[in-house]
Amino acid sequence: MPLIKHLAQGLLMGSADIIPGVSGGTMALIVGIYKDLISAIGDGFSAVLLLARGRGGEALQAFRALDWGLLLPVVMGIGLAIGVGSLFIPELLVRYPVECRALFFGLVAASLIVPWRERKEQHAWHLAVAAVAAVVAFVLIGLPRSGDAADPSVLRIAGTAAVSINAMILPGVSGAFLLEVFGLYRPTLEALRSLDVGYIATFALGAGVGLGLAAKGLSWLLDRHHDLTMAVLVGLLAGSLRALWPWVGYVEHVGSDGVAERVPDPSVLLAPGEAWPLALGLAALGFALVSALAWAGRRRLDGADAALAREHDEMPAA
């Protein structure tokens, strides 16, 4: 059923969004809803703008035209995954850092082929564009984390949300990692756990504005510069693998409660340690899972194209 399918896709995206170094946009690419989701989000933002301008009739028509069959279950899945995942995923990352990062490394590495196959034409300069994007992502991932903000302002919460939410539609850009860089990762998780309505509402408002603007811009790029955009997305994914290398250094991180703890620091990459056989196996498992999903999606699309071709051939001549 499409409802269950889209709900599961939203669960995957939400699970990815809560993990530092993994992007919900990556999962959207893997499960094959990336373009449709970006288009639906952009259309939704346009409808909201019409309503804000007092053009209620046009806004109502725009809302009715939205692909609610995709949007509602995906959003529900994302919200459910973030709410539930915030309770145990950070704990798993603390207890089994090498194992978790190795699995995620394999997942993201295998997903590189997804946007690369989406290109309509093959050009050597695509490799150059992807390489530049990879370097940019690699450098950004190495930015030092700041300590958690003890009492962040409304503007800081909304602004950080507007920037970090872009990870939901930009493969290779981790929203959780950006929250860590801006010092709001743990405060946001704590707000979700304690149901801090003021914090959550401010974050949601900033995220909604940021997501809508980014979706409109990305839709424009995909419509007018499709292959270039796909090459950039591949580069962002490749560069983001730095954040998921299983063996990294650690840095002292001061939480919002004033307690210092050691957290992974992707700016310091280390050689494989003693647990490398298990890490390699988990990375291979993640790679195989995504490869299987990509293969199944490709096969489904090829089957749909073949069915359309047969219907065309069977149509009576005019």
GUNU-826755 format. One record per residue (C-alpha): y, x, z; residue number from 1; residue in three letters. Coordinates in steps of 0.25 Angstrom, whole numbers, plus 5000, padded with zeros to 4 digits. Each point is the difference from the previous one (the first is absolute). Layout:
! GUNU-826755
<atom <Y X Z> NUM "ala">
...
END
This chain:
! GUNU-826755
<atom <5000 5000 5000> 1 "met">
<atom <5014 5005 4996> 2 "pro">
<atom <5005 4997 5014> 3 "leu">
<atom <4990 5008 5008> 4 "ile">
<atom <5001 5011 4990> 5 "lys">
<atom <5015 5001 5001> 6 "his">
<atom <4999 4999 5015> 7 "leu">
<atom <4991 5012 5000> 8 "ala">
<atom <5009 5008 4991> 9 "gln">
<atom <5011 4997 5010> 10 "gly">
<atom <4991 5005 5012> 11 "leu">
<atom <4998 5013 4992> 12 "leu">
<atom <5015 5002 4998> 13 "met">
<atom <5004 4997 5014> 14 "gly">
<atom <4989 5009 5005> 15 "ser">
<atom <5006 5011 4991> 16 "ala">
<atom <5014 4997 5004> 17 "asp">
<atom <4997 5003 5015> 18 "ile">
<atom <4994 5014 4998> 19 "ile">
<atom <5010 5012 4999> 20 "pro">
<atom <4998 5006 4986> 21 "gly">
<atom <4993 4988 4993> 22 "val">
<atom <5008 4990 4992> 23 "ser">
<atom <4998 4985 4998> 24 "gly">
<atom <5005 5002 4986> 25 "gly">
<atom <4988 5009 4997> 26 "thr">
<atom <4991 4989 5005> 27 "met">
<atom <5007 4990 4991> 28 "ala">
<atom <4997 5009 4988> 29 "leu">
<atom <4986 5002 5004> 30 "ile">
<atom <4997 4986 5001> 31 "val">
<atom <5007 4996 4987> 32 "gly">
<atom <5012 4991 5005> 33 "ile">
<atom <5011 5011 4999> 34 "tyr">
<atom <5008 4994 4988> 35 "lys">
<atom <4998 4986 5004> 36 "asp">
<atom <5004 5002 5014> 37 "leu">
<atom <5013 5008 4997> 38 "ile">
<atom <5004 4989 4990> 39 "ser">
<atom <4997 4989 5010> 40 "ala">
<atom <5008 5007 5011> 41 "ile">
<atom <5012 5002 4990> 42 "gly">
<atom <5000 4986 4996> 43 "asp">
<atom <5000 4995 5014> 44 "gly">
<atom <5012 5009 5003> 45 "phe">
<atom <5007 4994 4988> 46 "ser">
<atom <4997 4986 5006> 47 "ala">
<atom <5006 5004 5013> 48 "val">
<atom <5013 5006 4994> 49 "leu">
<atom <5001 4987 4992> 50 "leu">
<atom <4999 4992 5013> 51 "leu">
<atom <5010 5009 5007> 52 "ala">
<atom <5010 4998 4989> 53 "arg">
<atom <4999 4985 5002> 54 "gly">
<atom <4992 4997 4988> 55 "arg">
<atom <4990 4991 5007> 56 "gly">
<atom <4994 4993 4987> 57 "gly">
<atom <4998 5013 4993> 58 "glu">
<atom <4994 5007 5012> 59 "ala">
<atom <4990 4988 5002> 60 "leu">
<atom <4995 5001 4986> 61 "gln">
<atom <4999 5015 5002> 62 "ala">
<atom <4992 4999 5013> 63 "phe">
<atom <4991 4990 4993> 64 "arg">
<atom <4997 5009 4989> 65 "ala">
<atom <4995 5011 5009> 66 "leu">
<atom <4986 5005 5000> 67 "asp">
<atom <4997 4994 5014> 68 "trp">
<atom <4985 5001 4998> 69 "gly">
<atom <5002 5015 5000> 70 "leu">
<atom <5012 5002 5010> 71 "leu">
<atom <4995 4991 5011> 72 "leu">
<atom <4986 5006 5002> 73 "pro">
<atom <5005 5014 4998> 74 "val">
<atom <5011 4999 5010> 75 "val">
<atom <4991 4993 5010> 76 "met">
<atom <4990 5011 4998> 77 "gly">
<atom <5010 5011 5002> 78 "ile">
<atom <5006 4994 5013> 79 "gly">
<atom <4986 4998 5006> 80 "leu">
<atom <4996 5014 4997> 81 "ala">
<atom <5012 5006 5006> 82 "ile">
<atom <4999 4991 5012> 83 "gly">
<atom <4986 5003 5002> 84 "val">
<atom <5000 5015 4995> 85 "gly">
<atom <5012 5003 5010> 86 "ser">
<atom <4990 4998 5011> 87 "leu">
<atom <4989 5010 4996> 88 "phe">
<atom <5004 5008 4988> 89 "ile">
<atom <5010 5010 5007> 90 "pro">
<atom <4989 5002 5011> 91 "glu">
<atom <4990 5004 4989> 92 "leu">
<atom <5009 5010 4994> 93 "leu">
<atom <5002 5006 5013> 94 "val">
<atom <4985 5001 5004> 95 "arg">
<atom <4995 5004 4986> 96 "tyr">
<atom <5012 5006 4993> 97 "pro">
<atom <4992 5009 4990> 98 "val">
<atom <4989 4989 4997> 99 "glu">
<atom <5011 4990 4997> 100 "cys">
<atom <5009 5008 4992> 101 "arg">
<atom <4988 5005 4992> 102 "ala">
<atom <4996 4986 4996> 103 "leu">
<atom <5014 4996 4997> 104 "phe">
<atom <5002 5013 4991> 105 "phe">
<atom <4988 4996 4992> 106 "gly">
<atom <5005 4986 4998> 107 "leu">
<atom <5014 5004 4995> 108 "val">
<atom <4994 5012 4992> 109 "ala">
<atom <4991 4990 4992> 110 "ala">
<atom <5012 4990 4998> 111 "ser">
<atom <5007 5010 4991> 112 "leu">
<atom <4993 4996 4988> 113 "ile">
<atom <5004 4985 5002> 114 "val">
<atom <5015 5001 4996> 115 "pro">
<atom <4997 5012 4990> 116 "trp">
<atom <4991 4990 4992> 117 "arg">
<atom <5011 4990 5000> 118 "glu">
<atom <5008 5008 4990> 119 "arg">
<atom <5001 4994 4986> 120 "lys">
<atom <5002 5013 4993> 121 "glu">
<atom <4995 5014 5002> 122 "gln">
<atom <5011 5011 5001> 123 "his">
<atom <5000 5014 5006> 124 "ala">
<atom <5013 4998 5006> 125 "trp">
<atom <4994 4990 5009> 126 "his">
<atom <4993 5012 5007> 127 "leu">
<atom <5013 5007 5002> 128 "ala">
<atom <5007 4987 5006> 129 "val">
<atom <4988 4998 5009> 130 "ala">
<atom <5001 5014 5005> 131 "ala">
<atom <5014 4999 5004> 132 "val">
<atom <4998 4987 5007> 133 "ala">
<atom <4988 5007 5008> 134 "ala">
<atom <5009 5011 5004> 135 "val">
<atom <5010 4991 5005> 136 "val">
<atom <4990 4992 5008> 137 "ala">
<atom <4994 5013 5005> 138 "phe">
<atom <5013 5005 5006> 139 "val">
<atom <5004 4986 5006> 140 "leu">
<atom <4986 4999 5007> 141 "ile">
<atom <5004 5014 5006> 142 "gly">
<atom <5012 4994 5007> 143 "leu">
<atom <5000 5002 5015> 144 "pro">
<atom <4998 4987 5008> 145 "arg">
<atom <5011 4996 5010> 146 "ser">
<atom <4997 4996 5014> 147 "gly">
<atom <4999 4985 5002> 148 "asp">
<atom <5013 4992 5002> 149 "ala">
<atom <5001 4995 5015> 150 "ala">
<atom <5010 4989 4996> 151 "asp">
<atom <5002 4999 4985> 152 "pro">
<atom <5012 4992 4996> 153 "ser">
<atom <4999 4987 4991> 154 "val">
<atom <5005 5008 4988> 155 "leu">
<atom <4990 5011 5002> 156 "arg">
<atom <4989 4990 5001> 157 "ile">
<atom <5004 4992 4987> 158 "ala">
<atom <5003 5013 4992> 159 "gly">
<atom <4987 5007 5004> 160 "thr">
<atom <4993 4987 4996> 161 "ala">
<atom <5007 4999 4987> 162 "ala">
<atom <4996 5014 4996> 163 "val">
<atom <4986 5000 5006> 164 "ser">
<atom <4995 4987 4994> 165 "ile">
<atom <5001 5006 4986> 166 "asn">
<atom <4987 5007 5003> 167 "ala">
<atom <4994 4986 4998> 168 "met">
<atom <5003 5001 4985> 169 "ile">
<atom <5001 5015 4998> 170 "leu">
<atom <4987 5007 4999> 171 "pro">
<atom <4999 5014 5007> 172 "gly">
<atom <5012 4996 5010> 173 "val">
<atom <4995 4997 5014> 174 "ser">
<atom <5008 4989 5008> 175 "gly">
<atom <4994 5005 5013> 176 "ala">
<atom <5003 5014 4997> 177 "phe">
<atom <5015 4997 4997> 178 "leu">
<atom <5000 4992 5013> 179 "leu">
<atom <4996 5013 5007> 180 "glu">
<atom <5010 5008 4993> 181 "val">
<atom <5011 4990 5004> 182 "phe">
<atom <4995 4999 5014> 183 "gly">
<atom <4996 4985 5000> 184 "leu">
<atom <4984 5001 4998> 185 "tyr">
<atom <4996 4998 5014> 186 "arg">
<atom <5012 4991 5004> 187 "pro">
<atom <4996 4991 4989> 188 "thr">
<atom <4986 4999 5004> 189 "leu">
<atom <5004 4998 5014> 190 "glu">
<atom <5009 4988 4995> 191 "ala">
<atom <4988 4994 4993> 192 "leu">
<atom <4991 5001 5012> 193 "arg">
<atom <5010 4994 5010> 194 "ser">
<atom <5005 4990 4990> 195 "leu">
<atom <5015 5005 5001> 196 "asp">
<atom <5006 4988 4991> 197 "val">
<atom <5014 5007 4999> 198 "gly">
<atom <4994 5013 4995> 199 "tyr">
<atom <4990 4994 4991> 200 "ile">
<atom <5010 4990 4994> 201 "ala">
<atom <5010 5012 4997> 202 "thr">
<atom <4989 5008 4994> 203 "phe">
<atom <4995 4988 4991> 204 "ala">
<atom <5015 4998 4995> 205 "leu">
<atom <5002 5014 4996> 206 "gly">
<atom <4986 5001 4994> 207 "ala">
<atom <5002 4988 4992> 208 "gly">
<atom <5013 5005 4994> 209 "val">
<atom <4994 5013 4997> 210 "gly">
<atom <4988 4995 4994> 211 "leu">
<atom <5007 4990 4991> 212 "gly">
<atom <5009 5011 4995> 213 "leu">
<atom <4989 5010 4997> 214 "ala">
<atom <4991 4990 4993> 215 "ala">
<atom <5011 4996 4991> 216 "lys">
<atom <5003 5014 4996> 217 "gly">
<atom <4986 5004 4999> 218 "leu">
<atom <4997 4987 4991> 219 "ser">
<atom <5012 5005 4991> 220 "trp">
<atom <4994 5014 4999> 221 "leu">
<atom <4986 4994 4997> 222 "leu">
<atom <5005 4991 4989> 223 "asp">
<atom <5009 5011 4993> 224 "arg">
<atom <4994 5013 5004> 225 "his">
<atom <4985 4997 5003> 226 "his">
<atom <4993 5013 4997> 227 "asp">
<atom <5011 5008 5007> 228 "leu">
<atom <4999 4992 5012> 229 "thr">
<atom <4985 5001 5001> 230 "met">
<atom <5001 5015 4998> 231 "ala">
<atom <5010 5001 5012> 232 "val">
<atom <4990 4991 5008> 233 "leu">
<atom <4989 5010 4997> 234 "val">
<atom <5008 5011 5005> 235 "gly">
<atom <5004 4993 5013> 236 "leu">
<atom <4986 4997 5003> 237 "leu">
<atom <4996 5015 4997> 238 "ala">
<atom <5011 5006 5009> 239 "gly">
<atom <4997 4990 5011> 240 "ser">
<atom <4986 5006 5002> 241 "leu">
<atom <5007 5011 5008> 242 "arg">
<atom <5002 4989 5012> 243 "ala">
<atom <4985 4998 4999> 244 "leu">
<atom <4994 5014 5000> 245 "trp">
<atom <4990 4999 5012> 246 "pro">
<atom <5004 5014 5006> 247 "trp">
<atom <5015 5000 5004> 248 "val">
<atom <5008 5006 5011> 249 "gly">
<atom <5005 4992 5012> 250 "tyr">
<atom <5014 4999 5005> 251 "val">
<atom <5005 4994 5014> 252 "glu">
<atom <5006 4986 4998> 253 "his">
<atom <5008 4993 5010> 254 "val">
<atom <4997 4985 5001> 255 "gly">
<atom <5010 4989 5003> 256 "ser">
<atom <4995 5000 5014> 257 "asp">
<atom <5004 5015 5001> 258 "gly">
<atom <4985 5005 5001> 259 "val">
<atom <4997 5012 4991> 260 "ala">
<atom <4987 5000 4992> 261 "glu">
<atom <4994 5008 4989> 262 "arg">
<atom <5000 4994 4986> 263 "val">
<atom <4996 5005 4986> 264 "pro">
<atom <5010 5008 4992> 265 "asp">
<atom <4997 5000 4985> 266 "pro">
<atom <5011 5011 4998> 267 "ser">
<atom <4989 5009 5006> 268 "val">
<atom <4987 5000 4991> 269 "leu">
<atom <4988 5008 5006> 270 "leu">
<atom <4987 5004 4994> 271 "ala">
<atom <4988 4991 5002> 272 "pro">
<atom <4994 5001 5014> 273 "gly">
<atom <4986 4999 5006> 274 "glu">
<atom <4999 4985 4996> 275 "ala">
<atom <5001 5002 4985> 276 "trp">
<atom <4987 4995 4996> 277 "pro">
<atom <5002 4986 5007> 278 "leu">
<atom <5015 5000 4995> 279 "ala">
<atom <4995 5003 4986> 280 "leu">
<atom <4989 4989 5000> 281 "gly">
<atom <5011 4990 5005> 282 "leu">
<atom <5009 5004 4989> 283 "ala">
<atom <4989 4999 4990> 284 "ala">
<atom <4997 4986 5006> 285 "leu">
<atom <5015 4996 4998> 286 "gly">
<atom <5000 5005 4986> 287 "phe">
<atom <4988 4993 4996> 288 "ala">
<atom <5005 4986 5006> 289 "leu">
<atom <5013 5001 4992> 290 "val">
<atom <4993 5004 4988> 291 "ser">
<atom <4990 4989 5001> 292 "ala">
<atom <5012 4990 5002> 293 "leu">
<atom <5007 5006 4988> 294 "ala">
<atom <4988 4999 4991> 295 "trp">
<atom <4997 4986 5004> 296 "ala">
<atom <5015 4996 4997> 297 "gly">
<atom <5000 5007 4987> 298 "arg">
<atom <4987 4993 4996> 299 "arg">
<atom <5005 4987 5004> 300 "arg">
<atom <5013 5002 4991> 301 "leu">
<atom <4992 5005 4988> 302 "asp">
<atom <4991 4987 5002> 303 "gly">
<atom <5012 4991 5000> 304 "ala">
<atom <5006 5007 4988> 305 "asp">
<atom <4987 4999 4992> 306 "ala">
<atom <4999 4985 5004> 307 "ala">
<atom <5014 4998 4994> 308 "leu">
<atom <4997 5007 4988> 309 "ala">
<atom <4987 4991 4998> 310 "arg">
<atom <5009 4988 5002> 311 "glu">
<atom <5010 5005 4989> 312 "his">
<atom <4989 5003 4990> 313 "asp">
<atom <4994 4986 5002> 314 "glu">
<atom <5013 4993 4998> 315 "met">
<atom <5000 4992 4987> 316 "pro">
<atom <5009 5005 4989> 317 "ala">
<atom <5013 4993 4998> 318 "ala">
END
